Amino acid sequence: MNDADWKKRLTAAQYNVLRLKGTEAPFSGELLDKTDDGTYVCGACGQALFKSDDKYESTEPGLIGWPSFSDVIKKGAVKVVEDRSQGMTRQEVLCAKCGSHLGHVFDANDSPSGTHYCINSVALDFKSKK
């Protein structure tokens, strides 16, 4: 899919995050407080990324305010690459299927797995199990 197609398919907020690697403001995402049982999928292509069972409320300073996950739904669902933007080195999380920017992953003491996937809510859609 080319850039023009993405602009037609996505909202302006989704396009900014998913294709331009932006970040939504903390505490602004619709999925932040979602506790329903289901699957979080890529907002661009629909690939399954995270299970609701792996979502948790972070207490890690600097990582609060975005949906937090302790693991991906399956190995290979995301791709992690080095991100040296904004004067720091972080690990960027991309959808492995379409290459869209989702957020970043960090080591974290508050995560059940020790891994904290800090994901933009606008980069995700939710599919309820009901």
Backbone atoms as SQL, in Angstrom:
CREATE TABLE atoms (id INTEGER PRIMARY KEY, chain TEXT, resi INTEGER, resn TEXT, atom TEXT, x REAL, y REAL, z REAL);
INSERT INTO atoms VALUES
  (1, 'A', 1, 'MET', 'N', 0.853, -1.177, 0.000),
  (2, 'A', 1, 'MET', 'CA', 0.000, 0.000, 0.000),
  (3, 'A', 1, 'MET', 'C', 0.897, 1.238, 0.000),
  (4, 'A', 2, 'ASN', 'N', 0.568, 2.214, -0.817),
  (5, 'A', 2, 'ASN', 'CA', 1.386, 3.429, -0.865),
  (6, 'A', 2, 'ASN', 'C', 0.853, 4.467, 0.122),
  (7, 'A', 3, 'ASP', 'N', 1.580, 5.557, 0.242),
  (8, 'A', 3, 'ASP', 'CA', 1.253, 6.595, 1.214),
  (9, 'A', 3, 'ASP', 'C', -0.146, 7.171, 1.008),
  (10, 'A', 4, 'ALA', 'N', -0.525, 7.413, -0.224),
  (11, 'A', 4, 'ALA', 'CA', -1.853, 7.962, -0.517),
  (12, 'A', 4, 'ALA', 'C', -2.953, 7.006, -0.053),
  (13, 'A', 5, 'ASP', 'N', -2.737, 5.711, -0.241),
  (14, 'A', 5, 'ASP', 'CA', -3.712, 4.718, 0.211),
  (15, 'A', 5, 'ASP', 'C', -3.845, 4.721, 1.731),
  (16, 'A', 6, 'TRP', 'N', -2.708, 4.818, 2.440),
  (17, 'A', 6, 'TRP', 'CA', -2.754, 4.873, 3.912),
  (18, 'A', 6, 'TRP', 'C', -3.526, 6.108, 4.373),
  (19, 'A', 7, 'LYS', 'N', -3.299, 7.243, 3.727),
  (20, 'A', 7, 'LYS', 'CA', -3.996, 8.478, 4.115),
  (21, 'A', 7, 'LYS', 'C', -5.507, 8.345, 3.935),
  (22, 'A', 8, 'LYS', 'N', -5.944, 7.618, 2.928),
  (23, 'A', 8, 'LYS', 'CA', -7.369, 7.395, 2.696),
  (24, 'A', 8, 'LYS', 'C', -7.952, 6.425, 3.725),
  (25, 'A', 9, 'ARG', 'N', -7.187, 5.430, 4.093),
  (26, 'A', 9, 'ARG', 'CA', -7.665, 4.350, 4.959),
  (27, 'A', 9, 'ARG', 'C', -7.693, 4.728, 6.440),
  (28, 'A', 10, 'LEU', 'N', -6.748, 5.551, 6.876),
  (29, 'A', 10, 'LEU', 'CA', -6.578, 5.856, 8.293),
  (30, 'A', 10, 'LEU', 'C', -7.102, 7.240, 8.644),
  (31, 'A', 11, 'THR', 'N', -7.491, 7.429, 9.903),
  (32, 'A', 11, 'THR', 'CA', -7.816, 8.772, 10.370),
  (33, 'A', 11, 'THR', 'C', -6.511, 9.568, 10.453),
  (34, 'A', 12, 'ALA', 'N', -6.609, 10.878, 10.602),
  (35, 'A', 12, 'ALA', 'CA', -5.413, 11.714, 10.710),
  (36, 'A', 12, 'ALA', 'C', -4.564, 11.297, 11.919),
  (37, 'A', 13, 'ALA', 'N', -5.205, 11.001, 13.046),
  (38, 'A', 13, 'ALA', 'CA', -4.469, 10.587, 14.251),
  (39, 'A', 13, 'ALA', 'C', -3.783, 9.238, 14.035),
  (40, 'A', 14, 'GLN', 'N', -4.482, 8.294, 13.417),
  (41, 'A', 14, 'GLN', 'CA', -3.879, 6.987, 13.132),
  (42, 'A', 14, 'GLN', 'C', -2.698, 7.141, 12.172),
  (43, 'A', 15, 'TYR', 'N', -2.883, 7.928, 11.138),
  (44, 'A', 15, 'TYR', 'CA', -1.817, 8.127, 10.157),
  (45, 'A', 15, 'TYR', 'C', -0.577, 8.722, 10.826),
  (46, 'A', 16, 'ASN', 'N', -0.777, 9.695, 11.696),
  (47, 'A', 16, 'ASN', 'CA', 0.345, 10.329, 12.387),
  (48, 'A', 16, 'ASN', 'C', 1.153, 9.321, 13.202),
  (49, 'A', 17, 'VAL', 'N', 0.480, 8.447, 13.904),
  (50, 'A', 17, 'VAL', 'CA', 1.181, 7.459, 14.739),
  (51, 'A', 17, 'VAL', 'C', 1.666, 6.277, 13.908),
  (52, 'A', 18, 'LEU', 'N', 0.762, 5.640, 13.190),
  (53, 'A', 18, 'LEU', 'CA', 1.101, 4.397, 12.492),
  (54, 'A', 18, 'LEU', 'C', 2.095, 4.581, 11.347),
  (55, 'A', 19, 'ARG', 'N', 1.975, 5.660, 10.598),
  (56, 'A', 19, 'ARG', 'CA', 2.823, 5.824, 9.413),
  (57, 'A', 19, 'ARG', 'C', 3.933, 6.856, 9.611),
  (58, 'A', 20, 'LEU', 'N', 3.684, 7.897, 10.462),
  (59, 'A', 20, 'LEU', 'CA', 4.696, 8.940, 10.657),
  (60, 'A', 20, 'LEU', 'C', 5.451, 8.783, 11.974),
  (61, 'A', 21, 'LYS', 'N', 5.152, 7.716, 12.725),
  (62, 'A', 21, 'LYS', 'CA', 5.844, 7.383, 13.979),
  (63, 'A', 21, 'LYS', 'C', 5.627, 8.419, 15.070),
  (64, 'A', 22, 'GLY', 'N', 4.446, 9.001, 15.072),
  (65, 'A', 22, 'GLY', 'CA', 4.088, 9.951, 16.116),
  (66, 'A', 22, 'GLY', 'C', 3.725, 9.243, 17.409),
  (67, 'A', 23, 'THR', 'N', 3.365, 10.037, 18.412),
  (68, 'A', 23, 'THR', 'CA', 2.932, 9.511, 19.705),
  (69, 'A', 23, 'THR', 'C', 1.690, 10.275, 20.147),
  (70, 'A', 24, 'GLU', 'N', 0.687, 9.543, 20.595),
  (71, 'A', 24, 'GLU', 'CA', -0.489, 10.225, 21.121),
  (72, 'A', 24, 'GLU', 'C', -0.188, 10.749, 22.521),
  (73, 'A', 25, 'ALA', 'N', -0.903, 11.748, 22.941),
  (74, 'A', 25, 'ALA', 'CA', -0.718, 12.311, 24.278),
  (75, 'A', 25, 'ALA', 'C', -1.072, 11.266, 25.330),
  (76, 'A', 26, 'PRO', 'N', -0.321, 11.231, 26.438),
  (77, 'A', 26, 'PRO', 'CA', -0.650, 10.273, 27.488),
  (78, 'A', 26, 'PRO', 'C', -2.065, 10.494, 28.022),
  (79, 'A', 27, 'PHE', 'N', -2.714, 9.404, 28.395),
  (80, 'A', 27, 'PHE', 'CA', -4.067, 9.393, 28.956),
  (81, 'A', 27, 'PHE', 'C', -5.149, 9.829, 27.967),
  (82, 'A', 28, 'SER', 'N', -4.825, 9.910, 26.674),
  (83, 'A', 28, 'SER', 'CA', -5.798, 10.347, 25.684),
  (84, 'A', 28, 'SER', 'C', -6.420, 9.196, 24.899),
  (85, 'A', 29, 'GLY', 'N', -5.838, 8.027, 24.954),
  (86, 'A', 29, 'GLY', 'CA', -6.288, 6.911, 24.131),
  (87, 'A', 29, 'GLY', 'C', -7.539, 6.218, 24.637),
  (88, 'A', 30, 'GLU', 'N', -8.409, 5.864, 23.710),
  (89, 'A', 30, 'GLU', 'CA', -9.664, 5.197, 24.044),
  (90, 'A', 30, 'GLU', 'C', -9.464, 3.804, 24.641),
  (91, 'A', 31, 'LEU', 'N', -8.359, 3.152, 24.348),
  (92, 'A', 31, 'LEU', 'CA', -8.150, 1.781, 24.818),
  (93, 'A', 31, 'LEU', 'C', -7.353, 1.696, 26.118),
  (94, 'A', 32, 'LEU', 'N', -6.926, 2.824, 26.641),
  (95, 'A', 32, 'LEU', 'CA', -6.097, 2.825, 27.849),
  (96, 'A', 32, 'LEU', 'C', -6.751, 2.068, 29.002),
  (97, 'A', 33, 'ASP', 'N', -8.006, 2.353, 29.279),
  (98, 'A', 33, 'ASP', 'CA', -8.686, 1.750, 30.427),
  (99, 'A', 33, 'ASP', 'C', -9.566, 0.552, 30.061),
  (100, 'A', 34, 'LYS', 'N', -9.460, 0.067, 28.847),
  (101, 'A', 34, 'LYS', 'CA', -10.283, -1.065, 28.399),
  (102, 'A', 34, 'LYS', 'C', -9.889, -2.321, 29.161),
  (103, 'A', 35, 'THR', 'N', -10.881, -3.026, 29.703),
  (104, 'A', 35, 'THR', 'CA', -10.616, -4.250, 30.467),
  (105, 'A', 35, 'THR', 'C', -11.379, -5.447, 29.912),
  (106, 'A', 36, 'ASP', 'N', -12.074, -5.276, 28.799),
  (107, 'A', 36, 'ASP', 'CA', -12.836, -6.375, 28.199),
  (108, 'A', 36, 'ASP', 'C', -11.906, -7.482, 27.715),
  (109, 'A', 37, 'ASP', 'N', -12.468, -8.674, 27.602),
  (110, 'A', 37, 'ASP', 'CA', -11.729, -9.836, 27.120),
  (111, 'A', 37, 'ASP', 'C', -11.723, -9.830, 25.595),
  (112, 'A', 38, 'GLY', 'N', -10.525, -9.920, 25.009),
  (113, 'A', 38, 'GLY', 'CA', -10.433, -9.927, 23.556),
  (114, 'A', 38, 'GLY', 'C', -9.010, -9.789, 23.070),
  (115, 'A', 39, 'THR', 'N', -8.879, -9.314, 21.854),
  (116, 'A', 39, 'THR', 'CA', -7.590, -9.226, 21.182),
  (117, 'A', 39, 'THR', 'C', -7.382, -7.812, 20.646),
  (118, 'A', 40, 'TYR', 'N', -6.189, -7.303, 20.830),
  (119, 'A', 40, 'TYR', 'CA', -5.794, -6.001, 20.284),
  (120, 'A', 40, 'TYR', 'C', -5.093, -6.273, 18.960),
  (121, 'A', 41, 'VAL', 'N', -5.545, -5.599, 17.919),
  (122, 'A', 41, 'VAL', 'CA', -5.015, -5.815, 16.571),
  (123, 'A', 41, 'VAL', 'C', -4.437, -4.519, 16.029),
  (124, 'A', 42, 'CYS', 'N', -3.597, -4.628, 15.023),
  (125, 'A', 42, 'CYS', 'CA', -3.014, -3.461, 14.375),
  (126, 'A', 42, 'CYS', 'C', -4.119, -2.608, 13.775),
  (127, 'A', 43, 'GLY', 'N', -4.091, -1.316, 14.062),
  (128, 'A', 43, 'GLY', 'CA', -5.085, -0.390, 13.546),
  (129, 'A', 43, 'GLY', 'C', -4.980, -0.155, 12.055),
  (130, 'A', 44, 'ALA', 'N', -3.872, -0.555, 11.454),
  (131, 'A', 44, 'ALA', 'CA', -3.684, -0.375, 10.013),
  (132, 'A', 44, 'ALA', 'C', -4.083, -1.605, 9.212),
  (133, 'A', 45, 'CYS', 'N', -3.635, -2.786, 9.655),
  (134, 'A', 45, 'CYS', 'CA', -3.851, -3.990, 8.836),
  (135, 'A', 45, 'CYS', 'C', -4.686, -5.071, 9.512),
  (136, 'A', 46, 'GLY', 'N', -4.952, -4.949, 10.809),
  (137, 'A', 46, 'GLY', 'CA', -5.793, -5.919, 11.499),
  (138, 'A', 46, 'GLY', 'C', -5.083, -7.142, 12.051),
  (139, 'A', 47, 'GLN', 'N', -3.761, -7.202, 11.930),
  (140, 'A', 47, 'GLN', 'CA', -3.043, -8.364, 12.466),
  (141, 'A', 47, 'GLN', 'C', -3.164, -8.409, 13.992),
  (142, 'A', 48, 'ALA', 'N', -3.430, -9.590, 14.545),
  (143, 'A', 48, 'ALA', 'CA', -3.506, -9.771, 15.990),
  (144, 'A', 48, 'ALA', 'C', -2.137, -9.513, 16.612),
  (145, 'A', 49, 'LEU', 'N', -2.119, -8.689, 17.680),
  (146, 'A', 49, 'LEU', 'CA', -0.859, -8.287, 18.298),
  (147, 'A', 49, 'LEU', 'C', -0.759, -8.639, 19.781),
  (148, 'A', 50, 'PHE', 'N', -1.817, -8.354, 20.545),
  (149, 'A', 50, 'PHE', 'CA', -1.778, -8.531, 21.994),
  (150, 'A', 50, 'PHE', 'C', -3.097, -9.118, 22.489),
  (151, 'A', 51, 'LYS', 'N', -3.027, -9.931, 23.546),
  (152, 'A', 51, 'LYS', 'CA', -4.220, -10.471, 24.198),
  (153, 'A', 51, 'LYS', 'C', -4.575, -9.587, 25.387),
  (154, 'A', 52, 'SER', 'N', -5.853, -9.502, 25.678),
  (155, 'A', 52, 'SER', 'CA', -6.294, -8.725, 26.840),
  (156, 'A', 52, 'SER', 'C', -5.695, -9.282, 28.132),
  (157, 'A', 53, 'ASP', 'N', -5.428, -10.580, 28.188),
  (158, 'A', 53, 'ASP', 'CA', -4.810, -11.201, 29.370),
  (159, 'A', 53, 'ASP', 'C', -3.426, -10.637, 29.664),
  (160, 'A', 54, 'ASP', 'N', -2.758, -10.093, 28.660),
  (161, 'A', 54, 'ASP', 'CA', -1.398, -9.562, 28.825),
  (162, 'A', 54, 'ASP', 'C', -1.379, -8.045, 29.011),
  (163, 'A', 55, 'LYS', 'N', -2.547, -7.423, 29.097),
  (164, 'A', 55, 'LYS', 'CA', -2.641, -5.978, 29.328),
  (165, 'A', 55, 'LYS', 'C', -2.615, -5.734, 30.835),
  (166, 'A', 56, 'TYR', 'N', -1.889, -4.712, 31.246),
  (167, 'A', 56, 'TYR', 'CA', -1.825, -4.384, 32.669),
  (168, 'A', 56, 'TYR', 'C', -1.687, -2.876, 32.839),
  (169, 'A', 57, 'GLU', 'N', -1.934, -2.398, 34.045),
  (170, 'A', 57, 'GLU', 'CA', -1.811, -0.973, 34.340),
  (171, 'A', 57, 'GLU', 'C', -0.400, -0.700, 34.835),
  (172, 'A', 58, 'SER', 'N', 0.351, 0.053, 34.077),
  (173, 'A', 58, 'SER', 'CA', 1.737, 0.340, 34.420),
  (174, 'A', 58, 'SER', 'C', 1.837, 1.342, 35.567),
  (175, 'A', 59, 'THR', 'N', 2.877, 1.150, 36.370),
  (176, 'A', 59, 'THR', 'CA', 3.226, 2.099, 37.430),
  (177, 'A', 59, 'THR', 'C', 4.621, 2.655, 37.194),
  (178, 'A', 60, 'GLU', 'N', 5.195, 2.321, 36.050),
  (179, 'A', 60, 'GLU', 'CA', 6.559, 2.719, 35.712),
  (180, 'A', 60, 'GLU', 'C', 6.591, 4.201, 35.312),
  (181, 'A', 61, 'PRO', 'N', 7.305, 5.048, 36.052),
  (182, 'A', 61, 'PRO', 'CA', 7.376, 6.474, 35.700),
  (183, 'A', 61, 'PRO', 'C', 7.816, 6.662, 34.240),
  (184, 'A', 62, 'GLY', 'N', 7.131, 7.550, 33.538),
  (185, 'A', 62, 'GLY', 'CA', 7.436, 7.826, 32.138),
  (186, 'A', 62, 'GLY', 'C', 6.721, 6.912, 31.159),
  (187, 'A', 63, 'LEU', 'N', 6.138, 5.819, 31.660),
  (188, 'A', 63, 'LEU', 'CA', 5.443, 4.871, 30.781),
  (189, 'A', 63, 'LEU', 'C', 3.958, 4.779, 31.108),
  (190, 'A', 64, 'ILE', 'N', 3.499, 5.600, 32.009),
  (191, 'A', 64, 'ILE', 'CA', 2.089, 5.611, 32.399),
  (192, 'A', 64, 'ILE', 'C', 1.315, 6.480, 31.414),
  (193, 'A', 65, 'GLY', 'N', 0.133, 6.019, 31.024),
  (194, 'A', 65, 'GLY', 'CA', -0.729, 6.830, 30.170),
  (195, 'A', 65, 'GLY', 'C', -0.976, 6.248, 28.792),
  (196, 'A', 66, 'TRP', 'N', -0.359, 5.110, 28.503),
  (197, 'A', 66, 'TRP', 'CA', -0.579, 4.393, 27.251),
  (198, 'A', 66, 'TRP', 'C', -0.892, 2.944, 27.586),
  (199, 'A', 67, 'PRO', 'N', -1.616, 2.224, 26.732),
  (200, 'A', 67, 'PRO', 'CA', -1.848, 0.807, 27.000),
  (201, 'A', 67, 'PRO', 'C', -0.520, 0.054, 27.160),
  (202, 'A', 68, 'SER', 'N', -0.468, -0.790, 28.187),
  (203, 'A', 68, 'SER', 'CA', 0.735, -1.546, 28.527),
  (204, 'A', 68, 'SER', 'C', 0.456, -3.035, 28.393),
  (205, 'A', 69, 'PHE', 'N', 1.379, -3.737, 27.759),
  (206, 'A', 69, 'PHE', 'CA', 1.257, -5.182, 27.582),
  (207, 'A', 69, 'PHE', 'C', 2.558, -5.844, 28.016),
  (208, 'A', 70, 'SER', 'N', 2.443, -7.026, 28.613),
  (209, 'A', 70, 'SER', 'CA', 3.631, -7.743, 29.076),
  (210, 'A', 70, 'SER', 'C', 4.201, -8.686, 28.023),
  (211, 'A', 71, 'ASP', 'N', 3.428, -8.975, 26.975),
  (212, 'A', 71, 'ASP', 'CA', 3.913, -9.875, 25.922),
  (213, 'A', 71, 'ASP', 'C', 3.072, -9.685, 24.665),
  (214, 'A', 72, 'VAL', 'N', 3.586, -10.181, 23.556),
  (215, 'A', 72, 'VAL', 'CA', 2.843, -10.171, 22.295),
  (216, 'A', 72, 'VAL', 'C', 2.006, -11.440, 22.208),
  (217, 'A', 73, 'ILE', 'N', 1.036, -11.448, 21.316),
  (218, 'A', 73, 'ILE', 'CA', 0.125, -12.584, 21.200),
  (219, 'A', 73, 'ILE', 'C', 0.845, -13.846, 20.716),
  (220, 'A', 74, 'LYS', 'N', 1.843, -13.657, 19.850),
  (221, 'A', 74, 'LYS', 'CA', 2.653, -14.794, 19.369),
  (222, 'A', 74, 'LYS', 'C', 3.968, -14.257, 18.828),
  (223, 'A', 75, 'LYS', 'N', 4.963, -15.084, 18.873),
  (224, 'A', 75, 'LYS', 'CA', 6.272, -14.707, 18.343),
  (225, 'A', 75, 'LYS', 'C', 6.124, -14.348, 16.866),
  (226, 'A', 76, 'GLY', 'N', 6.733, -13.235, 16.477),
  (227, 'A', 76, 'GLY', 'CA', 6.684, -12.804, 15.090),
  (228, 'A', 76, 'GLY', 'C', 5.550, -11.843, 14.773),
  (229, 'A', 77, 'ALA', 'N', 4.679, -11.552, 15.751),
  (230, 'A', 77, 'ALA', 'CA', 3.577, -10.612, 15.496),
  (231, 'A', 77, 'ALA', 'C', 4.084, -9.189, 15.351),
  (232, 'A', 78, 'VAL', 'N', 5.159, -8.870, 16.066),
  (233, 'A', 78, 'VAL', 'CA', 5.760, -7.545, 15.976),
  (234, 'A', 78, 'VAL', 'C', 7.238, -7.672, 15.619),
  (235, 'A', 79, 'LYS', 'N', 7.763, -6.584, 15.141),
  (236, 'A', 79, 'LYS', 'CA', 9.189, -6.474, 14.854),
  (237, 'A', 79, 'LYS', 'C', 9.725, -5.360, 15.747),
  (238, 'A', 80, 'VAL', 'N', 10.869, -5.597, 16.374),
  (239, 'A', 80, 'VAL', 'CA', 11.478, -4.594, 17.243),
  (240, 'A', 80, 'VAL', 'C', 12.762, -4.104, 16.588),
  (241, 'A', 81, 'VAL', 'N', 12.883, -2.778, 16.436),
  (242, 'A', 81, 'VAL', 'CA', 14.050, -2.165, 15.809),
  (243, 'A', 81, 'VAL', 'C', 14.564, -1.024, 16.678),
  (244, 'A', 82, 'GLU', 'N', 15.831, -0.731, 16.551),
  (245, 'A', 82, 'GLU', 'CA', 16.418, 0.373, 17.308),
  (246, 'A', 82, 'GLU', 'C', 15.888, 1.704, 16.793),
  (247, 'A', 83, 'ASP', 'N', 15.555, 2.582, 17.718),
  (248, 'A', 83, 'ASP', 'CA', 15.037, 3.916, 17.399),
  (249, 'A', 83, 'ASP', 'C', 15.947, 4.936, 18.088),
  (250, 'A', 84, 'ARG', 'N', 16.646, 5.743, 17.310),
  (251, 'A', 84, 'ARG', 'CA', 17.556, 6.760, 17.857),
  (252, 'A', 84, 'ARG', 'C', 16.989, 8.173, 17.702),
  (253, 'A', 85, 'SER', 'N', 15.696, 8.282, 17.546),
  (254, 'A', 85, 'SER', 'CA', 15.075, 9.598, 17.386),
  (255, 'A', 85, 'SER', 'C', 14.960, 10.304, 18.739),
  (256, 'A', 86, 'GLN', 'N', 14.707, 11.563, 18.719),
  (257, 'A', 86, 'GLN', 'CA', 14.471, 12.390, 19.893),
  (258, 'A', 86, 'GLN', 'C', 15.627, 12.363, 20.901),
  (259, 'A', 87, 'GLY', 'N', 16.843, 12.174, 20.413),
  (260, 'A', 87, 'GLY', 'CA', 18.031, 12.256, 21.250),
  (261, 'A', 87, 'GLY', 'C', 18.218, 11.109, 22.225),
  (262, 'A', 88, 'MET', 'N', 17.563, 9.972, 21.979),
  (263, 'A', 88, 'MET', 'CA', 17.713, 8.814, 22.860),
  (264, 'A', 88, 'MET', 'C', 17.675, 7.541, 22.045),
  (265, 'A', 89, 'THR', 'N', 18.092, 6.449, 22.664),
  (266, 'A', 89, 'THR', 'CA', 18.027, 5.142, 22.016),
  (267, 'A', 89, 'THR', 'C', 16.943, 4.325, 22.693),
  (268, 'A', 90, 'ARG', 'N', 15.967, 3.892, 21.895),
  (269, 'A', 90, 'ARG', 'CA', 14.866, 3.072, 22.398),
  (270, 'A', 90, 'ARG', 'C', 14.636, 1.926, 21.427),
  (271, 'A', 91, 'GLN', 'N', 13.749, 1.022, 21.803),
  (272, 'A', 91, 'GLN', 'CA', 13.383, -0.101, 20.959),
  (273, 'A', 91, 'GLN', 'C', 11.961, 0.124, 20.453),
  (274, 'A', 92, 'GLU', 'N', 11.869, 0.390, 19.159),
  (275, 'A', 92, 'GLU', 'CA', 10.581, 0.667, 18.531),
  (276, 'A', 92, 'GLU', 'C', 9.851, -0.632, 18.204),
  (277, 'A', 93, 'VAL', 'N', 8.544, -0.644, 18.387),
  (278, 'A', 93, 'VAL', 'CA', 7.710, -1.796, 18.069),
  (279, 'A', 93, 'VAL', 'C', 6.923, -1.494, 16.805),
  (280, 'A', 94, 'LEU', 'N', 7.081, -2.361, 15.813),
  (281, 'A', 94, 'LEU', 'CA', 6.386, -2.238, 14.534),
  (282, 'A', 94, 'LEU', 'C', 5.507, -3.459, 14.309),
  (283, 'A', 95, 'CYS', 'N', 4.400, -3.293, 13.611),
  (284, 'A', 95, 'CYS', 'CA', 3.612, -4.438, 13.180),
  (285, 'A', 95, 'CYS', 'C', 4.454, -5.218, 12.174),
  (286, 'A', 96, 'ALA', 'N', 4.612, -6.505, 12.398),
  (287, 'A', 96, 'ALA', 'CA', 5.443, -7.318, 11.497),
  (288, 'A', 96, 'ALA', 'C', 4.794, -7.487, 10.127),
  (289, 'A', 97, 'LYS', 'N', 3.482, -7.349, 10.044),
  (290, 'A', 97, 'LYS', 'CA', 2.789, -7.550, 8.766),
  (291, 'A', 97, 'LYS', 'C', 2.858, -6.317, 7.869),
  (292, 'A', 98, 'CYS', 'N', 2.561, -5.122, 8.412),
  (293, 'A', 98, 'CYS', 'CA', 2.484, -3.926, 7.555),
  (294, 'A', 98, 'CYS', 'C', 3.555, -2.878, 7.857),
  (295, 'A', 99, 'GLY', 'N', 4.357, -3.095, 8.903),
  (296, 'A', 99, 'GLY', 'CA', 5.437, -2.171, 9.232),
  (297, 'A', 99, 'GLY', 'C', 5.009, -0.916, 9.952),
  (298, 'A', 100, 'SER', 'N', 3.761, -0.839, 10.400),
  (299, 'A', 100, 'SER', 'CA', 3.278, 0.353, 11.089),
  (300, 'A', 100, 'SER', 'C', 3.888, 0.495, 12.474),
  (301, 'A', 101, 'HIS', 'N', 4.146, 1.747, 12.858),
  (302, 'A', 101, 'HIS', 'CA', 4.673, 2.070, 14.188),
  (303, 'A', 101, 'HIS', 'C', 3.562, 1.878, 15.223),
  (304, 'A', 102, 'LEU', 'N', 3.891, 1.140, 16.301),
  (305, 'A', 102, 'LEU', 'CA', 2.916, 0.886, 17.357),
  (306, 'A', 102, 'LEU', 'C', 3.280, 1.598, 18.646),
  (307, 'A', 103, 'GLY', 'N', 4.564, 1.649, 18.955),
  (308, 'A', 103, 'GLY', 'CA', 5.043, 2.239, 20.204),
  (309, 'A', 103, 'GLY', 'C', 6.474, 1.791, 20.455),
  (310, 'A', 104, 'HIS', 'N', 6.785, 1.536, 21.737),
  (311, 'A', 104, 'HIS', 'CA', 8.134, 1.117, 22.119),
  (312, 'A', 104, 'HIS', 'C', 8.069, 0.029, 23.172),
  (313, 'A', 105, 'VAL', 'N', 9.152, -0.715, 23.319),
  (314, 'A', 105, 'VAL', 'CA', 9.224, -1.759, 24.336),
  (315, 'A', 105, 'VAL', 'C', 10.403, -1.458, 25.253),
  (316, 'A', 106, 'PHE', 'N', 10.194, -1.703, 26.545),
  (317, 'A', 106, 'PHE', 'CA', 11.189, -1.395, 27.570),
  (318, 'A', 106, 'PHE', 'C', 11.291, -2.554, 28.556),
  (319, 'A', 107, 'ASP', 'N', 12.419, -2.645, 29.241),
  (320, 'A', 107, 'ASP', 'CA', 12.516, -3.497, 30.414),
  (321, 'A', 107, 'ASP', 'C', 11.788, -2.749, 31.522),
  (322, 'A', 108, 'ALA', 'N', 11.000, -3.458, 32.326),
  (323, 'A', 108, 'ALA', 'CA', 10.227, -2.761, 33.356),
  (324, 'A', 108, 'ALA', 'C', 10.001, -3.663, 34.563),
  (325, 'A', 109, 'ASN', 'N', 10.185, -3.087, 35.719),
  (326, 'A', 109, 'ASN', 'CA', 9.979, -3.828, 36.964),
  (327, 'A', 109, 'ASN', 'C', 8.513, -4.078, 37.255),
  (328, 'A', 110, 'ASP', 'N', 7.618, -3.265, 36.709),
  (329, 'A', 110, 'ASP', 'CA', 6.199, -3.420, 37.029),
  (330, 'A', 110, 'ASP', 'C', 5.475, -4.411, 36.127),
  (331, 'A', 111, 'SER', 'N', 6.136, -4.919, 35.111),
  (332, 'A', 111, 'SER', 'CA', 5.522, -5.855, 34.172),
  (333, 'A', 111, 'SER', 'C', 5.628, -7.289, 34.693),
  (334, 'A', 112, 'PRO', 'N', 4.568, -8.079, 34.554),
  (335, 'A', 112, 'PRO', 'CA', 4.630, -9.480, 34.982),
  (336, 'A', 112, 'PRO', 'C', 5.753, -10.271, 34.304),
  (337, 'A', 113, 'SER', 'N', 6.126, -9.876, 33.093),
  (338, 'A', 113, 'SER', 'CA', 7.180, -10.585, 32.355),
  (339, 'A', 113, 'SER', 'C', 8.530, -9.881, 32.424),
  (340, 'A', 114, 'GLY', 'N', 8.559, -8.657, 32.965),
  (341, 'A', 114, 'GLY', 'CA', 9.781, -7.849, 32.953),
  (342, 'A', 114, 'GLY', 'C', 9.929, -7.051, 31.669),
  (343, 'A', 115, 'THR', 'N', 8.986, -7.233, 30.744),
  (344, 'A', 115, 'THR', 'CA', 8.985, -6.523, 29.473),
  (345, 'A', 115, 'THR', 'C', 7.719, -5.693, 29.381),
  (346, 'A', 116, 'HIS', 'N', 7.870, -4.438, 28.979),
  (347, 'A', 116, 'HIS', 'CA', 6.747, -3.497, 28.920),
  (348, 'A', 116, 'HIS', 'C', 6.588, -3.000, 27.486),
  (349, 'A', 117, 'TYR', 'N', 5.535, -3.452, 26.828),
  (350, 'A', 117, 'TYR', 'CA', 5.185, -2.935, 25.511),
  (351, 'A', 117, 'TYR', 'C', 4.290, -1.723, 25.744),
  (352, 'A', 118, 'CYS', 'N', 4.815, -0.531, 25.487),
  (353, 'A', 118, 'CYS', 'CA', 4.109, 0.732, 25.666),
  (354, 'A', 118, 'CYS', 'C', 3.571, 1.122, 24.287),
  (355, 'A', 119, 'ILE', 'N', 2.267, 0.932, 24.083),
  (356, 'A', 119, 'ILE', 'CA', 1.678, 1.000, 22.750),
  (357, 'A', 119, 'ILE', 'C', 0.656, 2.137, 22.666),
  (358, 'A', 120, 'ASN', 'N', 0.699, 2.888, 21.594),
  (359, 'A', 120, 'ASN', 'CA', -0.277, 3.950, 21.354),
  (360, 'A', 120, 'ASN', 'C', -1.651, 3.330, 21.138),
  (361, 'A', 121, 'SER', 'N', -2.628, 3.823, 21.862),
  (362, 'A', 121, 'SER', 'CA', -3.998, 3.326, 21.740),
  (363, 'A', 121, 'SER', 'C', -4.518, 3.487, 20.306),
  (364, 'A', 122, 'VAL', 'N', -4.211, 4.617, 19.687),
  (365, 'A', 122, 'VAL', 'CA', -4.700, 4.896, 18.337),
  (366, 'A', 122, 'VAL', 'C', -4.080, 3.959, 17.292),
  (367, 'A', 123, 'ALA', 'N', -3.015, 3.260, 17.650),
  (368, 'A', 123, 'ALA', 'CA', -2.389, 2.301, 16.740),
  (369, 'A', 123, 'ALA', 'C', -3.074, 0.948, 16.768),
  (370, 'A', 124, 'LEU', 'N', -4.058, 0.795, 17.654),
  (371, 'A', 124, 'LEU', 'CA', -4.717, -0.483, 17.850),
  (372, 'A', 124, 'LEU', 'C', -6.216, -0.401, 17.582),
  (373, 'A', 125, 'ASP', 'N', -6.788, -1.547, 17.272),
  (374, 'A', 125, 'ASP', 'CA', -8.230, -1.758, 17.301),
  (375, 'A', 125, 'ASP', 'C', -8.457, -2.914, 18.270),
  (376, 'A', 126, 'PHE', 'N', -9.640, -3.001, 18.825),
  (377, 'A', 126, 'PHE', 'CA', -9.951, -4.071, 19.774),
  (378, 'A', 126, 'PHE', 'C', -11.043, -4.972, 19.215),
  (379, 'A', 127, 'LYS', 'N', -10.804, -6.262, 19.276),
  (380, 'A', 127, 'LYS', 'CA', -11.780, -7.259, 18.845),
  (381, 'A', 127, 'LYS', 'C', -12.244, -8.019, 20.079),
  (382, 'A', 128, 'SER', 'N', -13.490, -7.800, 20.472),
  (383, 'A', 128, 'SER', 'CA', -14.050, -8.428, 21.656),
  (384, 'A', 128, 'SER', 'C', -14.223, -9.923, 21.456),
  (385, 'A', 129, 'LYS', 'N', -14.040, -10.690, 22.542),
  (386, 'A', 129, 'LYS', 'CA', -14.232, -12.132, 22.486),
  (387, 'A', 129, 'LYS', 'C', -15.715, -12.500, 22.472),
  (388, 'A', 130, 'LYS', 'N', -16.567, -11.574, 22.857),
  (389, 'A', 130, 'LYS', 'CA', -18.015, -11.838, 22.960),
  (390, 'A', 130, 'LYS', 'C', -18.639, -12.072, 21.621);
